[in-house]
Amino acid sequence: MATKITVRSHRSIRIEGDFELYDEDGNKFDLAGRTSISLCRCGLSKDKPFCDSSHRTEGFQSEIKARTLPPPAEKDVKK
Protein backbone atom coordinates (compact mmCIF):
# COMPACT_ATOMS: atom_id res chain seq x y z
CA MET A 1 0.00 0.00 0.00
CA ALA A 2 1.34 3.43 -0.93
CA THR A 3 1.97 5.88 1.88
CA LYS A 4 -0.89 8.28 2.58
CA ILE A 5 -0.30 11.34 4.79
CA THR A 6 -3.34 13.27 5.99
CA VAL A 7 -2.96 16.58 7.82
CA ARG A 8 -6.17 16.77 9.84
CA SER A 9 -7.75 20.03 10.97
CA HIS A 10 -7.44 20.61 14.72
CA ARG A 11 -5.80 17.19 15.06
CA SER A 12 -2.72 15.14 14.23
CA ILE A 13 -0.92 14.14 11.05
CA ARG A 14 -2.04 10.63 10.11
CA ILE A 15 0.40 8.39 8.21
CA GLU A 16 -0.86 5.15 6.69
CA GLY A 17 0.67 2.54 4.44
CA ASP A 18 4.25 1.44 3.88
CA PHE A 19 6.62 3.83 5.67
CA GLU A 20 9.53 4.06 8.09
CA LEU A 21 10.03 6.76 10.72
CA TYR A 22 13.46 8.08 11.78
CA ASP A 23 14.68 10.64 14.28
CA GLU A 24 17.02 13.44 13.18
CA ASP A 25 20.08 11.32 14.03
CA GLY A 26 19.00 8.62 11.59
CA ASN A 27 17.74 6.19 14.23
CA LYS A 28 14.72 4.19 13.10
CA PHE A 29 11.64 3.97 15.33
CA ASP A 30 10.45 0.42 16.03
CA LEU A 31 6.76 0.73 15.15
CA ALA A 32 6.03 -2.88 16.16
CA GLY A 33 4.38 -3.71 12.84
CA ARG A 34 2.04 -0.71 12.75
CA THR A 35 0.89 0.40 9.30
CA SER A 36 -0.65 3.63 10.61
CA ILE A 37 0.40 6.22 13.19
CA SER A 38 -0.60 9.74 14.20
CA LEU A 39 2.04 12.42 14.73
CA CYS A 40 1.52 15.36 17.09
CA ARG A 41 0.96 18.81 15.56
CA CYS A 42 -0.02 20.74 18.68
CA GLY A 43 3.25 20.19 20.57
CA LEU A 44 1.44 19.12 23.75
CA SER A 45 1.75 15.32 23.51
CA LYS A 46 3.61 13.59 26.31
CA ASP A 47 4.56 10.88 23.79
CA LYS A 48 6.14 13.03 21.03
CA PRO A 49 6.39 12.65 18.14
CA PHE A 50 3.23 10.55 18.50
CA CYS A 51 -0.18 12.04 19.20
CA ASP A 52 -1.72 11.25 22.60
CA SER A 53 -4.87 13.35 21.97
CA SER A 54 -3.72 16.23 24.23
CA HIS A 55 -5.04 18.60 21.54
CA ARG A 56 -8.59 17.72 22.61
CA THR A 57 -8.28 19.06 26.15
CA GLU A 58 -6.07 22.03 25.28
CA GLY A 59 -8.20 23.54 22.51
CA PHE A 60 -5.65 23.23 19.68
CA GLN A 61 -7.02 24.91 16.55
CA SER A 62 -5.51 24.74 13.08
CA GLU A 63 -7.75 24.55 10.03
CA ILE A 64 -6.07 22.73 7.12
CA LYS A 65 -7.22 22.85 3.49
CA ALA A 66 -5.29 21.51 0.50
CA ARG A 67 -3.82 24.13 -1.82
CA THR A 68 -1.35 24.49 -4.67
CA LEU A 69 2.13 25.55 -3.61
CA PRO A 70 4.20 27.95 -5.69
CA PRO A 71 7.13 26.43 -7.60
CA PRO A 72 10.19 25.83 -5.45
CA ALA A 73 12.80 28.58 -5.35
CA GLU A 74 15.82 27.99 -7.55
CA LYS A 75 18.72 26.73 -5.50
CA ASP A 76 22.08 28.45 -5.70
CA VAL A 77 24.42 26.39 -7.81
CA LYS A 78 28.10 26.57 -6.83
CA LYS A 79 30.44 26.48 -9.76
N, CA, C and O of each residue as an XYZ file, in Angstrom:
316
protein
N       0.838     -1.183      0.000
C       0.000      0.000      0.000
C       0.883      1.247      0.000
O       1.821      1.346      0.791
N       0.590      2.174     -0.866
C       1.343      3.429     -0.930
C       1.127      4.219      0.351
O       0.103      4.068      1.016
N       2.084      5.053      0.691
C       1.966      5.884      1.882
C       0.960      6.999      1.642
O       0.983      7.665      0.608
N       0.076      7.189      2.616
C      -0.893      8.279      2.577
C      -0.676      9.112      3.835
O      -0.680      8.579      4.944
N      -0.485     10.422      3.662
C      -0.296     11.340      4.786
C      -1.455     12.326      4.770
O      -1.682     13.019      3.779
N      -2.186     12.379      5.883
C      -3.335     13.267      5.993
C      -3.097     14.247      7.132
O      -2.931     13.844      8.284
N      -3.080     15.540      6.804
C      -2.958     16.581      7.823
C      -4.391     16.955      8.202
O      -5.125     17.534      7.402
N      -4.774     16.617      9.425
C      -6.168     16.766      9.844
C      -6.370     18.071     10.624
O      -5.583     18.413     11.508
N      -7.429     18.782     10.280
C      -7.746     20.028     10.972
C      -7.939     19.776     12.457
O      -8.627     18.838     12.862
N      -7.313     20.638     13.268
C      -7.444     20.613     14.724
C      -6.964     19.305     15.340
O      -7.272     19.021     16.498
N      -6.222     18.512     14.592
C      -5.804     17.192     15.062
C      -4.389     16.897     14.587
O      -3.623     17.806     14.264
N      -4.061     15.630     14.549
C      -2.721     15.141     14.233
C      -2.494     14.964     12.733
O      -3.390     15.174     11.916
N      -1.272     14.572     12.405
C      -0.919     14.142     11.051
C      -1.009     12.625     11.048
O      -0.324     11.962     11.827
N      -1.835     12.077     10.192
C      -2.045     10.630     10.107
C      -1.209     10.081      8.962
O      -1.274     10.590      7.844
N      -0.421      9.041      9.236
C       0.396      8.388      8.213
C      -0.054      6.941      8.130
O      -0.101      6.232      9.135
N      -0.383      6.512      6.916
C      -0.865      5.149      6.693
C      -0.136      4.539      5.508
O       0.230      5.239      4.564
N       0.070      3.236      5.563
C       0.672      2.538      4.436
C       2.034      1.989      4.763
O       2.305      1.587      5.894
N       2.896      1.973      3.756
C       4.247      1.435      3.876
C       5.208      2.590      4.114
O       5.482      3.360      3.194
N       5.727      2.726      5.336
C       6.620      3.831      5.669
C       7.551      3.422      6.806
O       7.313      2.442      7.512
N       8.609      4.196      6.958
C       9.530      4.059      8.085
C       9.670      5.436      8.703
O       9.562      6.442      8.002
N       9.909      5.497     10.009
C      10.035      6.761     10.723
C      11.390      6.804     11.421
O      11.773      5.864     12.117
N      12.113      7.913     11.224
C      13.459      8.079     11.778
C      13.528      9.358     12.585
O      12.794     10.309     12.316
N      14.413      9.388     13.581
C      14.683     10.637     14.277
C      15.754     11.405     13.493
O      16.270     10.905     12.494
N      16.086     12.615     13.946
C      17.024     13.445     13.184
C      18.433     12.892     13.152
O      19.238     13.322     12.326
N      18.760     11.941     14.034
C      20.084     11.320     14.030
C      20.142     10.080     13.151
O      21.173      9.411     13.084
N      19.035      9.771     12.474
C      19.000      8.619     11.588
C      18.609      7.317     12.264
O      18.701      6.252     11.654
N      18.175      7.389     13.517
C      17.740      6.190     14.230
C      16.295      5.874     13.875
O      15.429      6.747     13.914
N      16.050      4.628     13.532
C      14.724      4.192     13.100
C      13.852      3.843     14.305
O      14.289      3.134     15.211
N      12.614      4.346     14.308
C      11.640      3.972     15.331
C      11.178      2.539     15.074
O      10.946      2.159     13.926
N      11.044      1.750     16.127
C      10.445      0.421     16.027
C       8.947      0.599     16.203
O       8.475      0.822     17.318
N       8.208      0.503     15.133
C       6.764      0.731     15.149
C       5.977     -0.538     15.431
O       4.749     -0.537     15.346
N       6.667     -1.619     15.765
C       6.029     -2.880     16.163
C       4.975     -3.359     15.166
O       3.922     -3.863     15.555
N       5.272     -3.195     13.878
C       4.383     -3.707     12.838
C       3.226     -2.790     12.460
O       2.408     -3.151     11.615
N       3.145     -1.621     13.066
C       2.039     -0.710     12.745
C       2.126     -0.253     11.287
O       3.212     -0.020     10.758
N       0.969     -0.133     10.659
C       0.887      0.400      9.301
C       0.182      1.751      9.303
O      -0.099      2.310      8.242
N      -0.102      2.275     10.491
C      -0.648      3.628     10.609
C      -0.252      4.202     11.969
O      -0.230      3.499     12.979
N       0.058      5.500     11.964
C       0.395      6.220     13.190
C      -0.134      7.640     13.060
O      -0.443      8.101     11.961
N      -0.234      8.326     14.189
C      -0.603      9.736     14.201
C       0.522     10.508     14.867
O       0.972     10.150     15.955
N       0.977     11.574     14.206
C       2.041     12.416     14.732
C       1.453     13.708     15.283
O       0.533     14.283     14.701
N       1.992     14.156     16.407
C       1.523     15.364     17.091
C       1.785     16.604     16.247
O       2.864     16.755     15.674
N       0.793     17.496     16.172
C       0.963     18.813     15.557
C       0.880     19.927     16.583
O       1.399     21.019     16.355
N       0.231     19.664     17.712
C      -0.018     20.739     18.675
C       1.169     20.997     19.596
O       1.257     22.064     20.204
N       2.089     20.028     19.709
C       3.250     20.187     20.568
C       2.993     19.850     22.029
O       3.884     20.019     22.862
N       1.806     19.381     22.357
C       1.436     19.120     23.750
C       1.516     17.655     24.155
O       1.405     17.344     25.341
N       1.704     16.750     23.205
C       1.746     15.321     23.512
C       2.868     14.987     24.486
O       3.965     15.539     24.402
N       2.585     14.093     25.393
C       3.607     13.590     26.314
C       4.349     12.404     25.697
O       5.254     11.847     26.318
N       3.968     12.015     24.478
C       4.560     10.878     23.785
C       5.087     11.300     22.411
O       4.993     10.537     21.449
N       5.645     12.520     22.317
C       6.145     13.031     21.029
C       7.148     12.068     20.413
O       7.947     11.488     21.147
N       7.142     11.876     19.123
C       6.395     12.651     18.144
C       4.972     12.151     17.927
O       4.263     12.668     17.063
N       4.547     11.158     18.693
C       3.234     10.553     18.497
C       2.145     11.350     19.207
O       2.387     11.955     20.251
N       0.964     11.343     18.640
C      -0.178     12.045     19.202
C      -0.749     11.230     20.366
O      -0.925     10.016     20.258
N      -1.034     11.911     21.476
C      -1.718     11.252     22.596
C      -3.072     11.912     22.876
O      -3.649     11.729     23.948
N      -3.564     12.669     21.916
C      -4.865     13.354     21.969
C      -4.903     14.532     22.939
O      -5.989     14.967     23.323
N      -3.750     15.061     23.347
C      -3.722     16.231     24.226
C      -4.400     17.433     23.579
O      -4.900     18.311     24.282
N      -4.423     17.485     22.248
C      -5.045     18.604     21.539
C      -6.516     18.779     21.919
O      -7.048     19.889     21.890
N      -7.160     17.673     22.275
C      -8.595     17.719     22.611
C      -8.859     18.548     23.862
O      -9.796     19.346     23.894
N      -8.041     18.362     24.885
C      -8.279     19.055     26.149
C      -7.667     20.450     26.190
O      -8.013     21.253     27.056
N      -6.766     20.743     25.267
C      -6.069     22.032     25.284
C      -6.595     23.023     24.256
O      -6.108     24.151     24.183
N      -7.579     22.621     23.463
C      -8.199     23.538     22.515
C      -7.358     23.885     21.294
O      -7.512     24.969     20.732
N      -6.478     22.991     20.875
C      -5.649     23.231     19.683
C      -6.541     23.479     18.472
O      -7.461     22.708     18.199
N      -6.259     24.564     17.747
C      -7.015     24.913     16.551
C      -6.066     25.174     15.399
O      -5.130     25.964     15.528
N      -6.298     24.524     14.284
C      -5.506     24.743     13.077
C      -6.263     24.144     11.905
O      -6.209     22.937     11.672
N      -6.960     24.981     11.180
C      -7.751     24.547     10.030
C      -6.821     24.286      8.851
O      -6.011     25.144      8.500
N      -6.929     23.117      8.240
C      -6.073     22.728      7.122
C      -6.925     22.457      5.889
O      -7.877     21.679      5.942
N      -6.581     23.097      4.789
C      -7.221     22.851      3.493
C      -6.127     22.699      2.446
O      -5.156     23.456      2.447
N      -6.275     21.741      1.569
C      -5.290     21.515      0.502
C      -5.221     22.738     -0.413
O      -6.221     23.419     -0.638
N      -4.038     22.999     -0.926
C      -3.824     24.129     -1.823
C      -2.638     23.819     -2.747
O      -1.898     22.862     -2.522
N      -2.475     24.619     -3.758
C      -1.347     24.494     -4.672
C      -0.212     25.370     -4.171
O      -0.401     26.560     -3.921
N       0.951     24.785     -4.028
C       2.130     25.550     -3.610
C       2.775     26.214     -4.812
O       2.658     25.714     -5.931
N       3.458     27.338     -4.598
C       4.195     27.952     -5.691
C       5.395     27.063     -6.047
O       5.808     26.233     -5.237
N       5.952     27.229     -7.240
C       7.128     26.428     -7.601
C       8.240     26.660     -6.591
O       8.332     27.739     -6.007
N       9.092     25.649     -6.379
C      10.192     25.828     -5.449
C      11.170     26.885     -5.942
O      11.351     27.067     -7.145
N      11.794     27.575     -5.000
C      12.799     28.580     -5.351
C      14.003     27.891     -5.972
O      14.362     26.779     -5.585
N      14.625     28.559     -6.940
C      15.819     27.992     -7.547
C      16.920     27.951     -6.504
O      17.123     28.912     -5.762
N      17.611     26.861     -6.453
C      18.716     26.729     -5.501
C      19.970     27.321     -6.103
O      20.200     27.242     -7.310
N      20.784     27.920     -5.234
C      22.077     28.449     -5.702
C      22.950     27.291     -6.139
O      23.081     26.296     -5.426
N      23.537     27.419     -7.295
C      24.418     26.392     -7.810
C      25.844     26.894     -7.710
O      26.182     27.916     -8.307
N      26.697     26.183     -6.956
C      28.100     26.571     -6.833
C      28.866     26.040     -8.017
O      28.716     24.881     -8.403
N      29.679     26.888     -8.585
C      30.445     26.476     -9.762
C      31.893     26.340     -9.420
O      32.702     26.000    -10.284
